[in-house]
Amino acid sequence: MRENRLLRRRPALVAATATALLLVTAAATQTSASAAAAGCQVDYTVSSSWQGGFGANVTITNLGDAVDGWRLTWSYSAGQTVTQLWNGSYTQAGAQVTVTNASYNGAIPTNGTASFGFNGTWTGSNPAPTAFSLNGTTCTGGVNPTTGPPPTTPPPTTPPPTTPPPTTPPPGTSQPCDIYAAGGTACIAAHSTTRALYAAYNGSLYQVRRSSDNTTRNIGVLSPGGRANAASQDSFCANTTCVITVIYDQSGRGNNLGYQGSGGVGGAVQPAVANKESVTVGGDKVYSLYIPGRSSYWRDGHLTGVPTGAAPEGMYMVTSGTHVNSGCCFDYGNSETTRRADGAGAMDAIYFGTSCWFGGCSGSGPWVQADLEYGLYPGGSSSWNSNQRAFTSKFVTATLKNNGTSRFAIKGSNAQSGSLYTLYDGSLPRGYSPMRKQGAIILGSGGDCCIDNTNQSVGTFYEGAMVAGYPSDATENAVQANITAAGYR
């Protein structure tokens, strides 16, 4: 959104979803008298799809005796390849994929479940697998009984109480995008200058360019799933000035954010200075994306998984309550591919700042609001939402989710401690149903600011992600717990 101009806002790409519930039927081999009864059911769901790639979630239901450690195998029929997996580990040999449990989800009691998710590539078609095996036993949707004499003590008709494995891994064993995926809403974009947002991520977080010779360096993580390697930036930028030119997408979809300016992705603003603010995460020095105005980052993601039209989506960011202003608009989320204000519902982005778009605000902010284009909404209408509250802490978590047709929710919290506070959860404003998202990603400005160097917004970005689907409250709470455990200081 922008001040002194027509209101505007952003889009998102619809990730295609296909679901296949597979109760695989096949004859089971006879077991020895000492073998345990085995049986399983597998639910394989394609959660999102984009050109050349897809995301999937798999749930194993153990119908036999309890297992402690599992191995699931299947084969693809159309050349699909797994590229990234969470809540387990994988190998692939030709068409056959083998997934083994993580340290926290290896035990599956009778009638219990274990879940994992992954990203993959495909060409031509993407049919679901038709057969699965758990620890070498074909999953038939029933139990393969043991042979031999019956037990002297009849088994209980009700399995003994057990503690099922968590559906969302606890903080420390996973990162925000692992948690979203476990909840069935996989990240389609994940950005941070401070840390990895997947437990297995070991790539680059961002790129810096130094003014002395205009060369660039990618800044990665200290270890898989770890914090940014600030020392690499410090050595590269010693005795000169560096700017942040790219924030890399950790999801594998290529939704990298480039600056909107000369030499960037187009536009008229400048990249942000790379060492304007340093903080610590888990005791390690890291740098933020510190925007003093006249900087913005953008990506057209409508072909690479960003939801469009009325498709549901969710997002979060960690920002700062101490570096804000009322300029329009410090946003992160879905924006216009046209980089123009294209009408109500063309955007779906988190706004954080002190702008009181419709007037009548209580207090001075800063507030978490929804930039839906043609308005910064504190709730479900242009009237002030009395449930709004200011977040003035050094680190702030802000979330937004929108089902695209009837409902959206805004939440916020201190990113160092505490749970999320629901600012609004209800109907979309009039004129915004259905949403008309276009599928670009914006960071640091409104959607139409940066073709003419008029970005007025001030803010700080540490990390954030966008997901396909409408995240559950439990998933968002788990992400907040992970953020507070990360140790921003």
PyMOL commands that set and color helices and strands:
alter all, ss='L'
color gray80, all
select helices_A, chain A and resi 176-182+230-236+473-486
alter helices_A, ss='H'
color red, helices_A
select strands_A, chain A and resi 18-22+38-50+53-62+67-68+71-75+81-86+88-93+96-101+107-108+113-121+132-134+137-138+143-144+187-192+204-210+216-220+242-247+257-259+278-281+284-287+289-291+297-300+313-319+331-335+348-353+367-371+376-377+396-402+407-414+421-427+440-443+459-468
alter strands_A, ss='S'
color yellow, strands_A
deselect
rebuild
show_as cartoon
